[in-house]
């Protein structure tokens, strides 16, 4: 019989559907050897030497025309993440692969500096951490986001950060001088104030209290902050919207 789904401890999903571009499909089959221990899945990190790190778009629906993503895949494991299907381009699944088989652009700072130095480059704000969170747990050891901020500060280049990770506070020594030159803003994603719901929706992201503390600390340090309340899911978290906005406002969010 087909193997029933078993929740993987600490992960956002138990499924791992095939890459939609793959010519074949496989299906797990229960041969009678039951697994008594709850399954786990360790995080694997691949290192990529990127040819370029500035991603450009011409969409009228997006408020920026260039972005930088230090990582592919995201260990936060948000079940609703719009970026999950992008993992198919590396023949990986949008399911559990997306949150466990990560790719780090190890030469990010070098390539970013080279691209900003090109003749004719015209600065516009860079969105840092859009397809996946630039401050996901992997950043603690890789420090690629911090290296990018060091380059941007040296170039006096505007940047907007989107995150649901409290690790952004580690880089206050870079964010404050950027803010003093009006070159940075930070948007914190806040989807619920319920720790248990957060654990289900976003298993490895920062707790709601930690995100509010992040907003407050950044605001008090002079870094412009805003809040992003999405997704709002009917009968799951939409009833929290007013409380989320009030809590974010009280923590210093300006928009």
FIKOLZA-1660 file (N, C-alpha, C; in steps of 0.1 Angstrom, whole numbers, plus 5000, padded with zeros to 4 digits):
% residues 255
   i   px   py   pz ch aa at
   1 5008 4988 5000  A  X  N
   1 5000 5000 5000  A  X CA
   1 5009 5012 5000  A  X  C
   2 5003 5024 4996  A  X  N
   2 5010 5036 4996  A  X CA
   2 5014 5040 5010  A  X  C
   3 5026 5046 5012  A  X  N
   3 5030 5049 5026  A  X CA
   3 5022 5061 5030  A  X  C
   4 5016 5061 5042  A  X  N
   4 5009 5072 5047  A  X CA
   4 5018 5083 5051  A  X  C
   5 5013 5096 5051  A  X  N
   5 5021 5107 5055  A  X CA
   5 5024 5107 5070  A  X  C
   6 5037 5109 5073  A  X  N
   6 5041 5111 5087  A  X CA
   6 5048 5124 5089  A  X  C
   7 5043 5132 5098  A  X  N
   7 5049 5145 5100  A  X CA
   7 5064 5144 5104  A  X  C
   8 5072 5152 5098  A  X  N
   8 5086 5152 5100  A  X CA
   8 5089 5162 5111  A  X  C
   9 5095 5158 5122  A  X  N
   9 5097 5167 5134  A  X CA
   9 5105 5179 5130  A  X  C
  10 5099 5191 5133  A  X  N
  10 5106 5203 5131  A  X CA
  10 5106 5208 5117  A  X  C
  11 5098 5202 5108  A  X  N
  11 5097 5206 5094  A  X CA
  11 5083 5211 5091  A  X  C
  12 5082 5218 5080  A  X  N
  12 5069 5224 5076  A  X CA
  12 5060 5215 5068  A  X  C
  13 5066 5205 5062  A  X  N
  13 5058 5196 5053  A  X CA
  13 5063 5182 5055  A  X  C
  14 5054 5172 5052  A  X  N
  14 5058 5158 5052  A  X CA
  14 5059 5153 5038  A  X  C
  15 5055 5161 5028  A  X  N
  15 5055 5156 5014  A  X CA
  15 5068 5160 5007  A  X  C
  16 5071 5153 4996  A  X  N
  16 5082 5157 4988  A  X CA
  16 5079 5154 4973  A  X  C
  17 5069 5162 4967  A  X  N
  17 5065 5158 4954  A  X CA
  17 5076 5160 4944  A  X  C
  18 5075 5152 4933  A  X  N
  18 5085 5153 4923  A  X CA
  18 5086 5166 4917  A  X  C
  19 5098 5170 4912  A  X  N
  19 5101 5181 4904  A  X CA
  19 5091 5181 4892  A  X  C
  20 5083 5192 4890  A  X  N
  20 5073 5192 4880  A  X CA
  20 5078 5191 4866  A  X  C
  21 5091 5193 4864  A  X  N
  21 5097 5192 4851  A  X CA
  21 5103 5178 4848  A  X  C
  22 5103 5169 4858  A  X  N
  22 5110 5156 4857  A  X CA
  22 5102 5147 4848  A  X  C
  23 5108 5139 4840  A  X  N
  23 5101 5130 4830  A  X CA
  23 5095 5118 4837  A  X  C
  24 5099 5115 4849  A  X  N
  24 5094 5103 4856  A  X CA
  24 5088 5107 4870  A  X  C
  25 5080 5098 4876  A  X  N
  25 5074 5100 4889  A  X CA
  25 5077 5088 4897  A  X  C
  26 5079 5089 4910  A  X  N
  26 5080 5078 4919  A  X CA
  26 5070 5079 4930  A  X  C
  27 5067 5067 4936  A  X  N
  27 5057 5067 4947  A  X CA
  27 5062 5058 4958  A  X  C
  28 5063 5063 4970  A  X  N
  28 5067 5054 4982  A  X CA
  28 5057 5043 4984  A  X  C
  29 5063 5031 4988  A  X  N
  29 5054 5019 4990  A  X CA
  29 5058 5013 5003  A  X  C
  30 5048 5010 5011  A  X  N
  30 5050 5003 5024  A  X CA
  30 5051 4988 5022  A  X  C
  31 5064 4984 5025  A  X  N
  31 5066 4969 5023  A  X CA
  31 5065 4962 5036  A  X  C
  32 5059 4968 5047  A  X  N
  32 5056 4961 5059  A  X CA
  32 5066 4964 5070  A  X  C
  33 5078 4970 5067  A  X  N
  33 5088 4973 5077  A  X CA
  33 5084 4987 5083  A  X  C
  34 5077 4987 5094  A  X  N
  34 5073 4999 5099  A  X CA
  34 5084 5007 5106  A  X  C
  35 5084 5020 5105  A  X  N
  35 5094 5028 5112  A  X CA
  35 5087 5034 5125  A  X  C
  36 5093 5029 5136  A  X  N
  36 5087 5033 5149  A  X CA
  36 5092 5046 5154  A  X  C
  37 5104 5050 5150  A  X  N
  37 5109 5063 5154  A  X CA
  37 5104 5074 5145  A  X  C
  38 5099 5085 5150  A  X  N
  38 5094 5096 5141  A  X CA
  38 5106 5100 5131  A  X  C
  39 5103 5102 5119  A  X  N
  39 5113 5105 5109  A  X CA
  39 5119 5119 5111  A  X  C
  40 5132 5120 5108  A  X  N
  40 5138 5133 5109  A  X CA
  40 5145 5135 5095  A  X  C
  41 5149 5148 5093  A  X  N
  41 5156 5151 5080  A  X CA
  41 5166 5161 5083  A  X  C
  42 5179 5158 5082  A  X  N
  42 5190 5167 5085  A  X CA
  42 5191 5177 5073  A  X  C
  43 5196 5189 5076  A  X  N
  43 5198 5200 5066  A  X CA
  43 5211 5197 5059  A  X  C
  44 5210 5197 5045  A  X  N
  44 5222 5196 5037  A  X CA
  44 5225 5210 5031  A  X  C
  45 5237 5213 5029  A  X  N
  45 5241 5226 5023  A  X CA
  45 5250 5224 5011  A  X  C
  46 5246 5228 5000  A  X  N
  46 5255 5228 4988  A  X CA
  46 5261 5242 4986  A  X  C
  47 5273 5242 4981  A  X  N
  47 5279 5255 4979  A  X CA
  47 5280 5258 4964  A  X  C
  48 5275 5270 4960  A  X  N
  48 5274 5274 4946  A  X CA
  48 5283 5286 4944  A  X  C
  49 5291 5286 4933  A  X  N
  49 5298 5297 4928  A  X CA
  49 5290 5304 4918  A  X  C
  50 5284 5315 4922  A  X  N
  50 5274 5322 4913  A  X CA
  50 5281 5330 4902  A  X  C
  51 5275 5331 4890  A  X  N
  51 5280 5339 4880  A  X CA
  51 5275 5354 4882  A  X  C
  52 5263 5355 4887  A  X  N
  52 5258 5368 4890  A  X CA
  52 5249 5367 4902  A  X  C
  53 5247 5378 4910  A  X  N
  53 5238 5377 4922  A  X CA
  53 5227 5387 4922  A  X  C
  54 5227 5397 4912  A  X  N
  54 5217 5406 4911  A  X CA
  54 5206 5401 4902  A  X  C
  55 5194 5399 4908  A  X  N
  55 5182 5394 4900  A  X CA
  55 5174 5406 4896  A  X  C
  56 5170 5407 4884  A  X  N
  56 5162 5419 4880  A  X CA
  56 5148 5414 4875  A  X  C
  57 5138 5423 4877  A  X  N
  57 5125 5421 4872  A  X CA
  57 5119 5433 4867  A  X  C
  58 5109 5432 4858  A  X  N
  58 5102 5443 4852  A  X CA
  58 5087 5443 4856  A  X  C
  59 5084 5436 4866  A  X  N
  59 5070 5435 4870  A  X CA
  59 5064 5447 4876  A  X  C
  60 5052 5452 4870  A  X  N
  60 5046 5464 4876  A  X CA
  60 5040 5461 4890  A  X  C
  61 5039 5448 4894  A  X  N
  61 5033 5445 4907  A  X CA
  61 5043 5444 4918  A  X  C
  62 5056 5446 4914  A  X  N
  62 5067 5445 4924  A  X CA
  62 5073 5458 4926  A  X  C
  63 5075 5462 4939  A  X  N
  63 5080 5475 4942  A  X CA
  63 5095 5477 4941  A  X  C
  64 5102 5468 4935  A  X  N
  64 5116 5470 4933  A  X CA
  64 5120 5463 4919  A  X  C
  65 5131 5467 4914  A  X  N
  65 5135 5461 4901  A  X CA
  65 5147 5452 4902  A  X  C
  66 5153 5451 4914  A  X  N
  66 5165 5442 4916  A  X CA
  66 5165 5437 4930  A  X  C
  67 5170 5425 4931  A  X  N
  67 5171 5418 4944  A  X CA
  67 5183 5409 4945  A  X  C
  68 5187 5406 4957  A  X  N
  68 5198 5397 4960  A  X CA
  68 5193 5386 4970  A  X  C
  69 5195 5373 4966  A  X  N
  69 5192 5362 4975  A  X CA
  69 5204 5354 4978  A  X  C
  70 5209 5355 4990  A  X  N
  70 5222 5347 4994  A  X CA
  70 5220 5332 4993  A  X  C
  71 5207 5327 4995  A  X  N
  71 5205 5313 4996  A  X CA
  71 5193 5309 4986  A  X  C
  72 5194 5296 4983  A  X  N
  72 5183 5289 4976  A  X CA
  72 5177 5279 4986  A  X  C
  73 5164 5279 4987  A  X  N
  73 5158 5271 4997  A  X CA
  73 5158 5278 5010  A  X  C
  74 5149 5274 5020  A  X  N
  74 5149 5281 5033  A  X CA
  74 5145 5272 5044  A  X  C
  75 5153 5272 5054  A  X  N
  75 5151 5263 5065  A  X CA
  75 5140 5267 5074  A  X  C
  76 5135 5279 5073  A  X  N
  76 5123 5283 5081  A  X CA
  76 5112 5274 5079  A  X  C
  77 5110 5268 5067  A  X  N
  77 5100 5258 5064  A  X CA
  77 5086 5263 5064  A  X  C
  78 5084 5275 5061  A  X  N
  78 5070 5281 5060  A  X CA
  78 5062 5273 5050  A  X  C
  79 5051 5267 5054  A  X  N
  79 5043 5258 5046  A  X CA
  79 5037 5265 5034  A  X  C
  80 5035 5278 5035  A  X  N
  80 5028 5286 5025  A  X CA
  80 5037 5292 5015  A  X  C
  81 5050 5291 5017  A  X  N
  81 5060 5299 5010  A  X CA
  81 5059 5298 4994  A  X  C
  82 5058 5310 4988  A  X  N
  82 5056 5311 4974  A  X CA
  82 5068 5307 4966  A  X  C
  83 5080 5306 4973  A  X  N
  83 5093 5303 4966  A  X CA
  83 5095 5288 4965  A  X  C
  84 5087 5280 4971  A  X  N
  84 5089 5265 4971  A  X CA
  84 5091 5260 4957  A  X  C
  85 5082 5264 4947  A  X  N
  85 5083 5258 4934  A  X CA
  85 5096 5261 4927  A  X  C
  86 5103 5272 4931  A  X  N
  86 5116 5276 4924  A  X CA
  86 5127 5265 4926  A  X  C
  87 5125 5256 4936  A  X  N
  87 5135 5246 4938  A  X CA
  87 5136 5236 4927  A  X  C
  88 5125 5235 4919  A  X  N
  88 5125 5226 4908  A  X CA
  88 5135 5229 4898  A  X  C
  89 5140 5241 4897  A  X  N
  89 5150 5245 4887  A  X CA
  89 5163 5238 4890  A  X  C
  90 5165 5233 4902  A  X  N
  90 5177 5225 4905  A  X CA
  90 5174 5210 4907  A  X  C
  91 5163 5206 4901  A  X  N
  91 5159 5192 4901  A  X CA
  91 5156 5188 4916  A  X  C
  92 5151 5197 4924  A  X  N
  92 5148 5194 4938  A  X CA
  92 5133 5196 4940  A  X  C
  93 5128 5190 4950  A  X  N
  93 5113 5191 4953  A  X CA
  93 5109 5204 4960  A  X  C
  94 5097 5209 4957  A  X  N
  94 5092 5221 4965  A  X CA
  94 5088 5216 4979  A  X  C
  95 5088 5204 4982  A  X  N
  95 5084 5199 4995  A  X CA
  95 5095 5199 5005  A  X  C
  96 5098 5188 5011  A  X  N
  96 5108 5188 5022  A  X CA
  96 5122 5191 5017  A  X  C
  97 5125 5189 5004  A  X  N
  97 5138 5193 4998  A  X CA
  97 5140 5208 5000  A  X  C
  98 5130 5216 4998  A  X  N
  98 5131 5231 4998  A  X CA
  98 5136 5236 5012  A  X  C
  99 5132 5229 5023  A  X  N
  99 5137 5233 5036  A  X CA
  99 5148 5225 5042  A  X  C
 100 5153 5215 5034  A  X  N
 100 5164 5207 5040  A  X CA
 100 5176 5206 5030  A  X  C
 101 5174 5209 5017  A  X  N
 101 5186 5208 5008  A  X CA
 101 5188 5222 5003  A  X  C
 102 5197 5229 5010  A  X  N
 102 5199 5244 5007  A  X CA
 102 5211 5246 4999  A  X  C
 103 5211 5258 4992  A  X  N
 103 5223 5261 4984  A  X CA
 103 5227 5275 4988  A  X  C
 104 5240 5277 4991  A  X  N
 104 5246 5289 4995  A  X CA
 104 5255 5295 4985  A  X  C
 105 5253 5307 4981  A  X  N
 105 5261 5314 4971  A  X CA
 105 5274 5319 4978  A  X  C
 106 5284 5311 4978  A  X  N
 106 5296 5314 4986  A  X CA
 106 5304 5326 4982  A  X  C
 107 5303 5330 4969  A  X  N
 107 5310 5341 4964  A  X CA
 107 5301 5354 4963  A  X  C
 108 5291 5354 4971  A  X  N
 108 5281 5365 4969  A  X CA
 108 5287 5379 4970  A  X  C
 109 5295 5381 4980  A  X  N
 109 5300 5395 4982  A  X CA
 109 5309 5399 4971  A  X  C
 110 5317 5389 4966  A  X  N
 110 5326 5392 4955  A  X CA
 110 5319 5396 4942  A  X  C
 111 5308 5388 4939  A  X  N
 111 5301 5391 4927  A  X CA
 111 5292 5403 4928  A  X  C
 112 5287 5406 4940  A  X  N
 112 5279 5418 4942  A  X CA
 112 5288 5430 4940  A  X  C
 113 5300 5430 4946  A  X  N
 113 5309 5442 4944  A  X CA
 113 5312 5444 4929  A  X  C
 114 5315 5433 4922  A  X  N
 114 5318 5434 4908  A  X CA
 114 5306 5440 4900  A  X  C
 115 5294 5436 4903  A  X  N
 115 5283 5441 4896  A  X CA
 115 5280 5455 4899  A  X  C
 116 5282 5459 4911  A  X  N
 116 5280 5473 4915  A  X CA
 116 5291 5482 4909  A  X  C
 117 5302 5476 4906  A  X  N
 117 5313 5484 4900  A  X CA
 117 5313 5486 4885  A  X  C
 118 5303 5479 4878  A  X  N
 118 5303 5480 4864  A  X CA
 118 5301 5494 4859  A  X  C
 119 5307 5498 4848  A  X  N
 119 5305 5511 4843  A  X CA
 119 5290 5513 4838  A  X  C
 120 5284 5524 4841  A  X  N
 120 5270 5526 4837  A  X CA
 120 5260 5520 4847  A  X  C
 121 5264 5514 4858  A  X  N
 121 5255 5509 4868  A  X CA
 121 5248 5521 4875  A  X  C
 122 5235 5520 4875  A  X  N
 122 5227 5531 4881  A  X CA
 122 5221 5526 4894  A  X  C
 123 5224 5531 4906  A  X  N
 123 5219 5525 4918  A  X CA
 123 5203 5527 4920  A  X  C
 124 5197 5517 4924  A  X  N
 124 5183 5517 4929  A  X CA
 124 5183 5507 4941  A  X  C
 125 5173 5509 4950  A  X  N
 125 5173 5500 4961  A  X CA
 125 5173 5485 4958  A  X  C
 126 5181 5478 4965  A  X  N
 126 5182 5463 4963  A  X CA
 126 5173 5457 4974  A  X  C
 127 5164 5448 4970  A  X  N
 127 5157 5440 4980  A  X CA
 127 5165 5428 4984  A  X  C
 128 5168 5427 4997  A  X  N
 128 5177 5416 5002  A  X CA
 128 5169 5406 5009  A  X  C
 129 5169 5394 5003  A  X  N
 129 5161 5383 5009  A  X CA
 129 5147 5383 5005  A  X  C
 130 5144 5379 4993  A  X  N
 130 5130 5380 4987  A  X CA
 130 5125 5366 4985  A  X  C
 131 5132 5359 4976  A  X  N
 131 5128 5345 4973  A  X CA
 131 5129 5336 4985  A  X  C
 132 5140 5338 4993  A  X  N
 132 5141 5331 5005  A  X CA
 132 5147 5340 5016  A  X  C
 133 5145 5337 5029  A  X  N
 133 5149 5346 5039  A  X CA
 133 5164 5347 5040  A  X  C
 134 5170 5359 5039  A  X  N
 134 5184 5361 5041  A  X CA
 134 5189 5359 5055  A  X  C
 135 5180 5359 5065  A  X  N
 135 5184 5356 5079  A  X CA
 135 5178 5343 5084  A  X  C
 136 5177 5333 5075  A  X  N
 136 5173 5320 5079  A  X CA
 136 5185 5314 5088  A  X  C
 137 5183 5303 5095  A  X  N
 137 5193 5298 5104  A  X CA
 137 5207 5296 5098  A  X  C
 138 5207 5292 5085  A  X  N
 138 5220 5290 5079  A  X CA
 138 5229 5302 5079  A  X  C
 139 5223 5314 5080  A  X  N
 139 5231 5326 5079  A  X CA
 139 5241 5327 5091  A  X  C
 140 5237 5321 5102  A  X  N
 140 5246 5321 5114  A  X CA
 140 5260 5317 5111  A  X  C
 141 5261 5306 5103  A  X  N
 141 5274 5301 5100  A  X CA
 141 5280 5306 5087  A  X  C
 142 5271 5308 5077  A  X  N
 142 5276 5312 5064  A  X CA
 142 5279 5327 5063  A  X  C
 143 5271 5336 5070  A  X  N
 143 5274 5350 5071  A  X CA
 143 5274 5357 5057  A  X  C
 144 5267 5352 5048  A  X  N
 144 5267 5358 5034  A  X CA
 144 5259 5371 5034  A  X  C
 145 5248 5371 5041  A  X  N
 145 5240 5384 5042  A  X CA
 145 5248 5395 5048  A  X  C
 146 5255 5392 5059  A  X  N
 146 5264 5402 5065  A  X CA
 146 5274 5407 5055  A  X  C
 147 5280 5398 5048  A  X  N
 147 5290 5402 5038  A  X CA
 147 5284 5411 5027  A  X  C
 148 5272 5408 5023  A  X  N
 148 5265 5417 5013  A  X CA
 148 5263 5431 5019  A  X  C
 149 5259 5431 5032  A  X  N
 149 5256 5444 5038  A  X CA
 149 5269 5452 5039  A  X  C
 150 5280 5445 5042  A  X  N
 150 5293 5452 5043  A  X CA
 150 5297 5459 5029  A  X  C
 151 5294 5452 5018  A  X  N
 151 5296 5457 5005  A  X CA
 151 5287 5469 5003  A  X  C
 152 5274 5468 5006  A  X  N
 152 5265 5479 5004  A  X CA
 152 5268 5491 5012  A  X  C
 153 5273 5489 5024  A  X  N
 153 5276 5501 5032  A  X CA
 153 5288 5508 5026  A  X  C
 154 5298 5500 5022  A  X  N
 154 5310 5506 5016  A  X CA
 154 5306 5514 5003  A  X  C
 155 5297 5509 4995  A  X  N
 155 5293 5515 4983  A  X CA
 155 5282 5526 4985  A  X  C
 156 5277 5527 4998  A  X  N
 156 5266 5536 5001  A  X CA
 156 5254 5534 4992  A  X  C
 157 5250 5521 4992  A  X  N
 157 5240 5517 4982  A  X CA
 157 5227 5514 4990  A  X  C
 158 5215 5519 4986  A  X  N
 158 5203 5516 4993  A  X CA
 158 5199 5502 4993  A  X  C
 159 5193 5497 5004  A  X  N
 159 5189 5483 5005  A  X CA
 159 5176 5482 5014  A  X  C
 160 5167 5473 5010  A  X  N
 160 5156 5470 5018  A  X CA
 160 5156 5455 5022  A  X  C
 161 5155 5452 5034  A  X  N
 161 5156 5438 5040  A  X CA
 161 5142 5433 5043  A  X  C
 162 5139 5421 5039  A  X  N
 162 5126 5414 5043  A  X CA
 162 5130 5402 5050  A  X  C
 163 5125 5400 5063  A  X  N
 163 5128 5388 5071  A  X CA
 163 5118 5385 5081  A  X  C
 164 5118 5373 5086  A  X  N
 164 5111 5369 5098  A  X CA
 164 5120 5363 5108  A  X  C
 165 5133 5366 5106  A  X  N
 165 5144 5361 5115  A  X CA
 165 5149 5372 5124  A  X  C
 166 5150 5369 5137  A  X  N
 166 5156 5379 5147  A  X CA
 166 5171 5380 5145  A  X  C
 167 5177 5372 5137  A  X  N
 167 5192 5372 5135  A  X CA
 167 5196 5386 5129  A  X  C
 168 5187 5393 5123  A  X  N
 168 5190 5406 5117  A  X CA
 168 5196 5415 5127  A  X  C
 169 5193 5413 5140  A  X  N
 169 5198 5422 5151  A  X CA
 169 5213 5421 5152  A  X  C
 170 5219 5409 5148  A  X  N
 170 5233 5407 5149  A  X CA
 170 5240 5418 5141  A  X  C
 171 5234 5423 5130  A  X  N
 171 5241 5432 5121  A  X CA
 171 5237 5447 5123  A  X  C
 172 5233 5450 5135  A  X  N
 172 5230 5464 5139  A  X CA
 172 5242 5473 5136  A  X  C
 173 5254 5468 5138  A  X  N
 173 5266 5477 5136  A  X CA
 173 5267 5481 5121  A  X  C
 174 5260 5474 5112  A  X  N
 174 5260 5478 5098  A  X CA
 174 5247 5486 5095  A  X  C
 175 5236 5481 5100  A  X  N
 175 5223 5487 5097  A  X CA
 175 5222 5502 5102  A  X  C
 176 5228 5504 5114  A  X  N
 176 5227 5518 5120  A  X CA
 176 5234 5528 5111  A  X  C
 177 5247 5526 5107  A  X  N
 177 5253 5536 5098  A  X CA
 177 5246 5537 5084  A  X  C
 178 5240 5526 5079  A  X  N
 178 5232 5527 5067  A  X CA
 178 5219 5535 5069  A  X  C
 179 5213 5534 5081  A  X  N
 179 5201 5541 5084  A  X CA
 179 5204 5556 5086  A  X  C
 180 5216 5559 5091  A  X  N
 180 5220 5573 5093  A  X CA
 180 5222 5580 5080  A  X  C
 181 5224 5572 5069  A  X  N
 181 5225 5578 5056  A  X CA
 181 5212 5576 5048  A  X  C
 182 5202 5571 5055  A  X  N
 182 5189 5569 5049  A  X CA
 182 5190 5559 5037  A  X  C
 183 5197 5548 5039  A  X  N
 183 5200 5539 5029  A  X CA
 183 5193 5525 5032  A  X  C
 184 5186 5523 5043  A  X  N
 184 5181 5510 5046  A  X CA
 184 5168 5511 5053  A  X  C
 185 5160 5501 5051  A  X  N
 185 5147 5498 5058  A  X CA
 185 5146 5483 5060  A  X  C
 186 5138 5479 5070  A  X  N
 186 5136 5465 5073  A  X CA
 186 5121 5462 5075  A  X  C
 187 5116 5452 5068  A  X  N
 187 5103 5448 5069  A  X CA
 187 5103 5434 5076  A  X  C
 188 5096 5433 5087  A  X  N
 188 5095 5420 5094  A  X CA
 188 5081 5414 5091  A  X  C
 189 5082 5401 5087  A  X  N
 189 5069 5394 5085  A  X CA
 189 5063 5388 5098  A  X  C
 190 5051 5392 5100  A  X  N
 190 5044 5388 5113  A  X CA
 190 5031 5382 5109  A  X  C
 191 5029 5369 5111  A  X  N
 191 5017 5362 5106  A  X CA
 191 5008 5358 5117  A  X  C
 192 5013 5356 5130  A  X  N
 192 5004 5352 5141  A  X CA
 192 5011 5356 5154  A  X  C
 193 5003 5357 5164  A  X  N
 193 5009 5359 5178  A  X CA
 193 5008 5346 5186  A  X  C
 194 5003 5335 5180  A  X  N
 194 5001 5322 5186  A  X CA
 194 5013 5313 5183  A  X  C
 195 5020 5310 5194  A  X  N
 195 5032 5302 5192  A  X CA
 195 5030 5288 5186  A  X  C
 196 5019 5282 5190  A  X  N
 196 5016 5269 5184  A  X CA
 196 5012 5270 5169  A  X  C
 197 5005 5280 5165  A  X  N
 197 5002 5281 5151  A  X CA
 197 5014 5285 5144  A  X  C
 198 5023 5293 5150  A  X  N
 198 5036 5296 5143  A  X CA
 198 5044 5284 5141  A  X  C
 199 5044 5275 5151  A  X  N
 199 5051 5262 5149  A  X CA
 199 5046 5254 5138  A  X  C
 200 5033 5254 5135  A  X  N
 200 5028 5246 5124  A  X CA
 200 5031 5253 5111  A  X  C
 201 5029 5266 5110  A  X  N
 201 5030 5273 5097  A  X CA
 201 5044 5277 5094  A  X  C
 202 5052 5279 5104  A  X  N
 202 5066 5284 5101  A  X CA
 202 5075 5278 5112  A  X  C
 203 5078 5265 5111  A  X  N
 203 5084 5257 5122  A  X CA
 203 5097 5262 5127  A  X  C
 204 5106 5268 5118  A  X  N
 204 5119 5271 5122  A  X CA
 204 5122 5287 5122  A  X  C
 205 5111 5294 5120  A  X  N
 205 5112 5309 5120  A  X CA
 205 5112 5314 5135  A  X  C
 206 5115 5326 5137  A  X  N
 206 5116 5332 5150  A  X CA
 206 5101 5333 5156  A  X  C
 207 5100 5332 5169  A  X  N
 207 5088 5333 5176  A  X CA
 207 5081 5347 5174  A  X  C
 208 5068 5348 5176  A  X  N
 208 5062 5361 5174  A  X CA
 208 5068 5371 5184  A  X  C
 209 5070 5368 5196  A  X  N
 209 5076 5377 5206  A  X CA
 209 5090 5382 5201  A  X  C
 210 5098 5373 5195  A  X  N
 210 5111 5376 5190  A  X CA
 210 5110 5386 5179  A  X  C
 211 5100 5384 5170  A  X  N
 211 5099 5393 5159  A  X CA
 211 5095 5407 5163  A  X  C
 212 5086 5408 5173  A  X  N
 212 5082 5421 5179  A  X CA
 212 5094 5428 5186  A  X  C
 213 5102 5420 5193  A  X  N
 213 5114 5425 5199  A  X CA
 213 5123 5430 5188  A  X  C
 214 5124 5423 5177  A  X  N
 214 5133 5427 5166  A  X CA
 214 5128 5441 5161  A  X  C
 215 5115 5442 5158  A  X  N
 215 5110 5455 5154  A  X CA
 215 5113 5466 5164  A  X  C
 216 5111 5464 5176  A  X  N
 216 5113 5474 5187  A  X CA
 216 5128 5478 5187  A  X  C
 217 5137 5468 5187  A  X  N
 217 5151 5471 5188  A  X CA
 217 5156 5479 5176  A  X  C
 218 5152 5475 5164  A  X  N
 218 5156 5482 5152  A  X CA
 218 5151 5496 5153  A  X  C
 219 5138 5498 5156  A  X  N
 219 5132 5511 5157  A  X CA
 219 5140 5520 5167  A  X  C
 220 5143 5515 5179  A  X  N
 220 5150 5523 5189  A  X CA
 220 5164 5526 5185  A  X  C
 221 5170 5518 5175  A  X  N
 221 5183 5521 5170  A  X CA
 221 5183 5531 5159  A  X  C
 222 5171 5535 5154  A  X  N
 222 5170 5544 5143  A  X CA
 222 5169 5538 5130  A  X  C
 223 5166 5525 5129  A  X  N
 223 5164 5518 5116  A  X CA
 223 5149 5518 5113  A  X  C
 224 5145 5524 5101  A  X  N
 224 5131 5524 5097  A  X CA
 224 5126 5510 5096  A  X  C
 225 5114 5507 5102  A  X  N
 225 5109 5493 5102  A  X CA
 225 5094 5494 5098  A  X  C
 226 5090 5483 5091  A  X  N
 226 5076 5481 5088  A  X CA
 226 5072 5467 5090  A  X  C
 227 5059 5464 5090  A  X  N
 227 5055 5450 5092  A  X CA
 227 5047 5445 5080  A  X  C
 228 5049 5432 5077  A  X  N
 228 5042 5425 5066  A  X CA
 228 5033 5414 5072  A  X  C
 229 5020 5416 5072  A  X  N
 229 5011 5406 5077  A  X CA
 229 5005 5397 5066  A  X  C
 230 5012 5387 5062  A  X  N
 230 5007 5379 5051  A  X CA
 230 5014 5365 5052  A  X  C
 231 5007 5354 5048  A  X  N
 231 4994 5354 5043  A  X CA
 231 4983 5355 5054  A  X  C
 232 4972 5361 5051  A  X  N
 232 4960 5361 5060  A  X CA
 232 4951 5349 5055  A  X  C
 233 4950 5339 5062  A  X  N
 233 4943 5327 5058  A  X CA
 233 4929 5326 5065  A  X  C
 234 4918 5326 5058  A  X  N
 234 4905 5325 5064  A  X CA
 234 4904 5314 5074  A  X  C
 235 4899 5317 5086  A  X  N
 235 4896 5308 5097  A  X CA
 235 4909 5302 5103  A  X  C
 236 4921 5307 5099  A  X  N
 236 4933 5302 5105  A  X CA
 236 4940 5313 5113  A  X  C
 237 4943 5324 5106  A  X  N
 237 4949 5336 5113  A  X CA
 237 4943 5349 5109  A  X  C
 238 4933 5349 5100  A  X  N
 238 4928 5362 5096  A  X CA
 238 4921 5370 5107  A  X  C
 239 4916 5363 5117  A  X  N
 239 4910 5370 5129  A  X CA
 239 4920 5377 5138  A  X  C
 240 4933 5375 5135  A  X  N
 240 4944 5381 5143  A  X CA
 240 4949 5395 5137  A  X  C
 241 4944 5398 5125  A  X  N
 241 4950 5409 5117  A  X CA
 241 4951 5422 5126  A  X  C
 242 4940 5426 5132  A  X  N
 242 4940 5438 5140  A  X CA
 242 4950 5438 5151  A  X  C
 243 4950 5426 5158  A  X  N
 243 4960 5425 5169  A  X CA
 243 4974 5425 5164  A  X  C
 244 4977 5419 5152  A  X  N
 244 4990 5419 5147  A  X CA
 244 4995 5434 5144  A  X  C
 245 4986 5441 5137  A  X  N
 245 4989 5455 5134  A  X CA
 245 4991 5464 5146  A  X  C
 246 4983 5462 5156  A  X  N
 246 4985 5470 5169  A  X CA
 246 4998 5466 5175  A  X  C
 247 5001 5453 5176  A  X  N
 247 5014 5449 5183  A  X CA
 247 5026 5455 5175  A  X  C
 248 5025 5454 5162  A  X  N
 248 5036 5459 5154  A  X CA
 248 5038 5474 5155  A  X  C
 249 5026 5481 5155  A  X  N
 249 5026 5496 5157  A  X CA
 249 5033 5499 5171  A  X  C
 250 5029 5492 5181  A  X  N
 250 5034 5495 5194  A  X CA
 250 5049 5492 5195  A  X  C
 251 5054 5483 5186  A  X  N
 251 5068 5479 5186  A  X CA
 251 5076 5489 5177  A  X  C
 252 5070 5498 5170  A  X  N
 252 5077 5508 5163  A  X CA
 252 5075 5508 5148  A  X  C
 253 5067 5498 5143  A  X  N
 253 5065 5498 5128  A  X CA
 253 5058 5510 5123  A  X  C
 254 5063 5516 5113  A  X  N
 254 5058 5528 5107  A  X CA
 254 5048 5526 5096  A  X  C
 255 5047 5514 5091  A  X  N
 255 5038 5511 5080  A  X CA
 255 5035 5497 5079  A  X  C
% end
